[in-house]
Amino acid sequence: MPVVFGTEDGVYRASTIPFDDATRVLAVDRVMRVQRGLGAEDVFACSKTGLYRSTDGGRTWSDLSVPREEVYSVCVSPDGERLYAGTHPAHLYVSEDEGESWRELEGFQELPSRKEWFTPRHRNEAHVRSLETHPDAPDRVVAGVEVGGVHISDDRGETWTERRDGIHDDVHHVFVRDPAEYIASCGNGLYRTRDAGRRWTRLDEDIAHRYFREAIDHDGRLYAAAARGSPGTWRGESGADAGLFVFTDDDETVITVSYPGEPREIVLAWTVANGHVVAGTNDGRVLREVDDEWETSGRIPAGIRSLCVV
């Protein structure tokens, strides 16, 4: 089962997990996200230099020419008719011809808080960091903005409603468990909603670490990792000073687990391969959970920001 890695140095591909080596298959600037499409070997790569697509499991790639160069997120509607791309600055585009042409979803710019979406460390701008859909709500699109909060459309991206009250607005990823339940990983906290963002609760109140990048659900357990501070603090003897956490009992119980590379390395990306949870760290280490223990399953020669099974 091939795995594709989005890294600080392009896209890498390994034919299986564990692996002895991996091949760089797309030489581009920093890759923000790799994500499966609907086809068996369909995969996308969002990067600082564009949105790329592979239809052969990550071996070869083509540029989809999104109107703005820096693409941070992508998703496909459950019926396959719409391809969405989120960019920096924070704009949202849709293609209804598999990336041949693009149209801006102008309703996204009309959200009341739009003028507040900026942060000095990103050129006083924001970006659409996360885009998700769910097959049981095919017209709904969930967008996470860094920095700007969570927003929802129920008409395939044409009009939008804010769901940012009660959540930290530095949103890195929104994991959609079902049409109404989401887990948001933020620069200050891990949040859950069970009513499509109308109310948010924190899951990390008993955790000293606050900087979360992404979460995943597998076999009734929620996996997340966090550092004590943002990437600018990941220096010195303790590095990221990170922890890895598993939530059980309907997210009520949190367990801190040990893993190779801790605490210097932080897990930034997750997937599931052959029934095992697989993780990637900021130092290029690939981890796999086997019988509740974590082992190193390979190395990538660049920090891993995202990964997915093809």
Secondary structure, DSSP 4 states (H G I P E B T S, - for coil): --EEEEETTEEEEESSSS-S--EEEE--S-EEEEEE-SSTT-EEEEETTEEEEESSSSSS-EE---SSSEEEEEEE-TTSS-EEEEEESS-EEEESSTTSS-EE-GGGGGSTTGGG--BGGGTTB-EEEEEEEETTEEEEEEEEEETTEEEEESSTTSS-EE--TTS-S-EEEEEESSSS-EEEEETTEEEEESSTTSS-EES-TT-S--EEEEEEEETTEEEEEEESS-GGG--STTTT--EEEEEETTTTEEEEE--TTTTTS-EEEEEEETTEEEEEETTSEEEEEETTEEEEEEE-SS-EEEEEE-
